[in-house]
Amino acid sequence: MLGTGLASIQILAFGFGLLAVLTAWSVSRSMRRDPLLGLILAGIVVSAVFSAGTSFLKYVADPNQQLPAITFWLMGGFNGVRVDQLPPLAGIIVVCGGVLWFCRWRLNVISFSDESARTLGVDVRAVRALVVVAATLITTASVSVGGLISWVGLVVPHLVRLAVGPDFRRLLPLAAIAGAIFLLIVDDIARNLTTMEVPLGILTALVGGPFMLALILRDRSW
């Protein structure tokens, strides 16, 4: 809408992405009985509101030119990605991925309990804030280039966790590699399924929706 370059889009994506994460997290904290369910519901609501707001602003700016672009961007895909967009994206992923890798053993400790982490000298709040910022920056930078390819962050890490266990020393790199492989496979299917290329977000939603339902049914304590 502003006609700015990729760097400005990524900065705005990071700012509003972090705002969305903090909003969802704040709502979940207010639900003391079931914060996990509150986080899921808050994430769905915040995502819907932000997506609607983005579409409305672009529609007001230029309805005839922007609506088709909005539609394809909300579905996600690699067809609009250019080679010159990859170096800055790779730089963000490498730096923030290094931050997450640096926090890997602290994440292992925090997964047990906050008390155990504090006993071992881990600043729980600082580590969580650092991880949230790094993960949000990676996610928003990727979304600003490829659009909303949903469910990948839910499906792939859970499957990798079931395969290799909860140790973040193995889980972080393997989840990144498995996510890339998963998207390449889905992209190949999207390009060859019909005569027209199917947006990746549609196919990943067809996989992620049933997977989310299976998780809910598996853990009935939710």
C-alpha positions in Angstrom: 0.0 0.0 0.0 2.9 2.4 0.8 4.9 1.4 -2.3 8.0 0.7 -0.2 10.7 -1.9 -0.7 11.2 -5.3 0.8 13.2 -4.0 3.8 10.3 -1.7 4.9 7.8 -4.5 4.4 9.9 -6.8 6.6 10.2 -4.2 9.3 6.5 -3.6 9.3 5.8 -7.3 9.2 8.1 -7.8 12.3 6.5 -5.0 14.2 2.9 -6.1 13.7 3.9 -9.8 14.0 5.4 -9.1 17.4 2.3 -7.1 18.3 0.1 -10.1 17.3 2.2 -12.5 19.3 2.2 -10.3 22.4 -1.6 -9.8 22.1 -2.3 -13.5 21.9 0.1 -14.2 24.8 -1.5 -11.5 27.0 -5.0 -13.0 26.3 -3.8 -16.5 27.2 -2.2 -15.3 30.4 -5.6 -14.0 31.5 -7.1 -17.5 31.2 -5.6 -19.1 34.3 -7.5 -22.3 34.1 -6.4 -23.3 30.6 -3.7 -20.9 29.2 -2.8 -23.4 26.4 -6.4 -23.4 25.0 -6.5 -19.6 25.5 -3.3 -19.2 23.5 -4.7 -21.2 20.6 -8.1 -19.4 20.5 -6.4 -16.0 20.9 -4.0 -16.8 18.1 -6.9 -17.6 15.8 -8.8 -14.5 16.7 -5.7 -12.2 16.4 -4.8 -13.8 13.1 -8.3 -13.2 11.6 -8.4 -9.6 12.8 -4.9 -8.7 11.4 -5.6 -10.4 8.1 -8.9 -8.6 7.7 -7.3 -5.3 8.6 -4.5 -5.8 6.0 -7.0 -6.7 3.3 -9.2 -3.6 4.2 -6.3 -1.2 4.0 -5.1 -2.5 0.7 -8.6 -2.5 -0.7 -9.1 1.2 0.3 -5.7 2.1 -1.2 -6.4 0.6 -4.7 -9.3 -2.0 -4.9 -8.8 -2.8 -8.6 -5.1 -3.5 -8.5 -4.6 -4.8 -5.0 -7.4 -7.3 -4.5 -6.0 -10.1 -6.7 -2.5 -9.6 -5.1 -4.1 -9.7 -1.6 -5.9 -13.0 -2.4 -2.8 -14.8 -3.7 -0.7 -13.4 -0.9 -3.1 -14.6 1.8 -3.0 -18.1 0.2 0.8 -18.1 0.1 3.2 -19.5 -2.5 6.6 -19.3 -4.1 5.6 -18.1 -7.5 6.1 -14.4 -6.7 9.5 -14.8 -4.9 12.5 -13.2 -6.7 16.1 -14.1 -6.3 17.1 -10.6 -5.1 14.7 -11.1 -2.1 16.6 -14.2 -0.8 19.9 -12.7 0.5 18.3 -10.4 3.1 15.9 -13.1 4.1 18.7 -15.6 4.5 20.6 -13.1 6.6 17.7 -12.7 9.0 17.2 -16.5 9.2 20.9 -17.2 9.9 21.2 -14.5 12.6 17.9 -15.4 14.4 18.5 -19.1 13.9 21.9 -18.7 15.6 20.1 -17.0 18.5 17.7 -19.9 18.8 20.6 -22.4 18.6 22.4 -20.5 21.3 19.3 -20.9 23.6 18.9 -24.7 22.8 20.0 -26.1 26.2 18.1 -23.4 28.1 15.0 -24.4 26.1 15.6 -28.0 27.2 15.7 -26.8 30.9 12.7 -24.6 30.6 10.6 -27.5 29.1 10.8 -29.2 32.5 9.6 -26.4 34.7 10.4 -22.8 35.5 11.6 -23.7 39.0 14.1 -26.2 37.7 15.4 -23.6 35.2 15.8 -20.9 37.8 17.6 -23.4 40.1 20.1 -24.0 37.2 20.6 -20.2 36.8 18.5 -19.7 33.7 16.6 -16.4 33.4 13.3 -17.8 32.2 11.7 -14.5 31.2 14.7 -13.2 29.3 15.1 -16.5 27.4 11.5 -16.6 26.5 11.5 -13.0 25.3 14.6 -13.7 23.2 13.2 -16.8 21.7 9.8 -15.1 20.9 11.6 -12.1 19.2 13.9 -14.3 17.2 11.2 -16.8 16.1 8.8 -13.9 15.3 11.5 -12.2 13.2 12.2 -15.4 11.2 8.4 -16.0 10.7 7.5 -12.5 9.7 10.4 -12.1 7.3 9.5 -15.3 5.6 5.8 -14.3 5.4 6.7 -10.9 3.9 8.3 -12.8 1.0 6.2 -16.0 0.5 2.8 -14.9 2.0 0.8 -16.9 4.5 1.7 -20.5 4.1 -0.1 -21.8 7.2 0.2 -24.8 9.5 3.8 -25.6 8.6 5.0 -24.5 12.0 2.5 -26.7 13.8 2.7 -29.9 11.7 6.4 -30.3 11.0 7.9 -29.6 14.5 5.4 -31.9 16.1 6.2 -34.8 13.7 9.9 -34.2 14.1 9.5 -34.2 17.9 7.7 -37.5 17.8 10.5 -38.9 15.7 13.6 -37.6 17.5 12.4 -36.6 20.9 12.2 -33.2 22.7 15.9 -32.4 22.8 16.2 -29.0 21.1 19.8 -29.8 20.1 18.4 -32.2 17.5 14.9 -30.8 17.2 15.8 -27.2 16.0 18.0 -28.2 13.0 15.9 -31.2 12.0 12.7 -29.2 12.2 14.2 -26.6 9.9 15.4 -29.1 7.4 12.1 -31.1 7.5 10.1 -27.9 7.1 12.1 -27.0 3.9 11.7 -30.5 2.5 7.9 -30.5 3.3 7.4 -27.2 1.5 9.4 -28.4 -1.5 7.2 -31.5 -1.8 4.0 -29.5 -1.4 5.3 -26.9 -4.0 5.9 -29.7 -6.5 2.4 -31.1 -5.9 0.9 -27.6 -6.2 2.6 -27.1 -9.6 1.6 -30.5 -11.0 -1.8 -31.2 -9.4 -3.8 -29.3 -12.0 -3.2 -27.2 -15.1 -3.1 -24.2 -12.8 -0.7 -23.8 -9.9 -2.5 -24.3 -6.6 -1.5 -21.9 -3.8 0.6 -23.6 -1.2 -1.5 -22.3 1.7 -4.5 -24.3 0.5 -2.6 -27.6 0.4 -0.8 -27.0 3.8 -4.2 -26.1 5.4 -5.7 -29.4 4.1 -2.8 -31.2 5.9 -2.7 -29.0 9.0 -6.4 -28.8 9.8 -6.9 -32.6 10.3 -3.5 -32.8 12.1 -4.6 -30.1 14.6 -7.9 -32.0 15.1 -6.0 -35.2 15.7 -3.9 -33.4 18.4 -7.0 -32.1 20.1 -8.7 -35.5 20.1 -5.5 -37.2 21.3 -5.1 -35.0 24.3 -8.6 -34.7 25.7 -7.5 -32.8 28.7 -7.8 -29.7 26.6 
